[in-house]
Amino acid sequence: MGSFSIWHFLLGGLQLVVIVAVVGVVAYFLLRKAPAAPAAVTPAPTSEGEVKKPVGTAPRSTAQKVIAIAYIVGGLFGVITTLPQLNGVSLGLMSALAWLILLAQIAAAIYGGWQFWNHRPIGAQLLYWLSWSCVPVISFSLLSYWCAMGLALFPTIALGPGNFGTDFSIHFGYASELWLNPGNSGLLLGVNVVALLFVFVLTKLMREAGIPKWPLVLPNA
């Protein structure tokens, strides 16, 4: 049988305090206002007398760089690690649905990260919803799900008959799991604090830029 003591409780609480402190420091640097950018230089007119606007030359904030690079790198790692697992695998309906969700997340990370890097509204929108999908960590008899894209910090709590435990893990690159009816005993709950931080940062950036969360703004719209 499992056991529980005040030491386990205090240790779990200390881990959560450290996590909150680290996230708070990172959030401060990502959310603080950057100094005003210098006025853009008007490009010289062409021979036809038209003035062409530069594309994708606006200064990128630190938050934009961090989020875009994290998701692009995480998506590329996802392609490398996930596609070989599908080679020659026979999938049922439920397992095919699970793989489809994971592949959609990888595609959204790469495409959304690139569009976000290039100041396109659809990039911020895709990464906003992708970040929400990467926040929960849950595992019980009917479902086991978590997703680490680029960088993830997972504080988790395990609950079961006569058992209580806390854990903290860090993931780089890409790692995820989605199983339907895994038959796990007990309950595991957690949160991806990096993804949650990205949600808050993206919400702030989208509000400042006037980008709606939905519907998606197509690049050519």
N, C-alpha and C positions, 0 to 999 in steps of 0.2 A: 504493500500500500504506500501511497505517497504521504508526505509529511509537510507540515506548515509550521513555521516558527516566526517570532517577531523579527529575527535576523533577516529572513527572506523578505519580509514586508519592508523593513528599513532599507535593505539593499535595492529592492525594486524602486522605492521612492527616491533614493539617491540617484539612480540611473535616470529617472524622469526629470529630476531637477537639472542634471547636467545637460540632458537633451534640450530642455526648454531654454537654458542659458545659451547653448550653442546656436540654436535656431534664432533666438532673439538677436544675437550679435550679427549673424548672417543677414537677417531681415533688415537690420538697421543699415547695413552697407548697401543692400540692394534697393531699399525703398527710399533712402535719403535723396533729396533733390540734387541733381547734378548741376554744376555751374552752367549758366546760360551759354548756348553755343554762339559763336560769332556769326554775323550776318553772312548769308550765302553770297558768293560772287556771281553776278549775272553773266552767263556765257555770251560770247561774242556772236553777233548775227551771222548767219551763213550767207553764201553768195546770193541766195534767193531772197534774202531779207528776213528769213524766219529765225526765231530764237528757239533752239531746242533745249528742253529741260533735261538735266542729267538724271539718270535712272539709278536708284539705289545708292546715292551718294550722301544721304543725310547721315549725320553722326549717330552711331549706335551707342546706347547706354550700356553700362556695365551689366545691368540686369538682363538686357536683351541678348548680349553676347553669351552670358553664362547659360541662360535657358536654351537658346538656340543650339549652342555647341553641345550641351548635355544631351539634348534629345537627338540630334543628328548622330552623335557618337554612339548613343545607346541603341538607336535604330540600326545602325550599321553592324554593331555587335550582334543585335538580334537576328539580322539576316544570316550572318556567319554561323551562329550557333543553332538557329531554328530550322532553316531549310534542309540541312543534311538529315535531320531527324525524320523528315517526311518522305525520304527516299524509300520507296518500296513498302510503305506502311499501309495496311488496310484499315480504313476508318469507318466506324459506324456513324449514325446520324448525330448523336450527342457529342462524340469525340470530334467529328468534323466541325460542328458548331463551335466547340471550344477552340480548336485550332484557327478557325476563321476569325474569331475575336482577337486572338493573340497576334495574328498576322495583320489585322486591321490596325492594331495599336502600333506595330512596327512601321507600317506604311505611313500612318499619321505622324509618327515621330520624325521620320526622314523628310517627308514632303512638308509638313508643318514647320519643322525647324528651319528648312531652307527658305520657305516663304517668309517666315518671321524674321530671319536674318536680312532679307531684302525688303523689309518694311511693308509687306503685303498684309492686309487685314485678315485674310483667311488663315494665315500662319498663326496669328495670335489666337484666333478662334479655335483652330484645331488643337493647339497646345493647351488651351484652357480646358477643353473637355477631356483631352487625353490625361491631363494632370489629375482631374477629378477621378478618372477611372483607375489611376495608380495609387490613390489615397488609401483605400481600405485593405486591411489584411484580415482574413477570416477563414476559419477552418472548423468544420463540424461534420457530422455524418453524411450530410447531403451536398456539401460544397466545400471546396478548398481553393482559395484564390488569393493571389498577391502578384504585384508587378513592380519590378525595379527597372527603370529606364534611365541610363546614363549614370545616375547616382541616387542611392536610396538609403535612408536610415529608418530601421524598423524597430521601434519599441513594441513589445508584445506581452500579453498576459495570457497564461494558460489556466483554464479552469476545468476541474473534473472531480469525480468522487474522491474526496479525501486528498485532493492535490491542488496546490496553487503555486504558480511559478511565473517569474518575469524574465524576459530576455531582451537583448539589444543586439542587432546585427547591422552591418554595413555592406552594401553591394555596389560594385562598380561595373560599368559596361551594361550588360543586360542579363536579367534573370527573371523568370515569371513562372507561375503555375496556375492552371485552371483545370480542376477535376470536378466532374459532376458525380455524385454518389460515391465518394471515395471510401466511405465506411469508417472514417476516423472516429475514435472515441474522445469524449471531452470536447471542450470548446477553446479555440484560440482566437483572440481578438487583438488587433493592433492597428497601427496607422503608419503610413509612409510620410514622415515629417517633411522630407524634401519636396515631394509632390504637393503637399498641402501648402508649403511656402510658395511654390511656383504658382499655385492657384491665386493666392493673395497678391503676388507681384503682377501677374498677368491681368487680374481684375483692375488693379490700379492703372496699369499702362493702357488698357483698353478704355477705361473711363476717361482718361486724359485725352486719348486720341479720338474719342467718340465712336468707337467700334462696338457694335452690338454683339451680344453673345450668340444670338440666333436671329434670323437665318444666316447661313454662311454667305460671305461676300466673295463671289467668284473672282478670280484674278482679272478677267476681261470685262467684268461688269462695269 
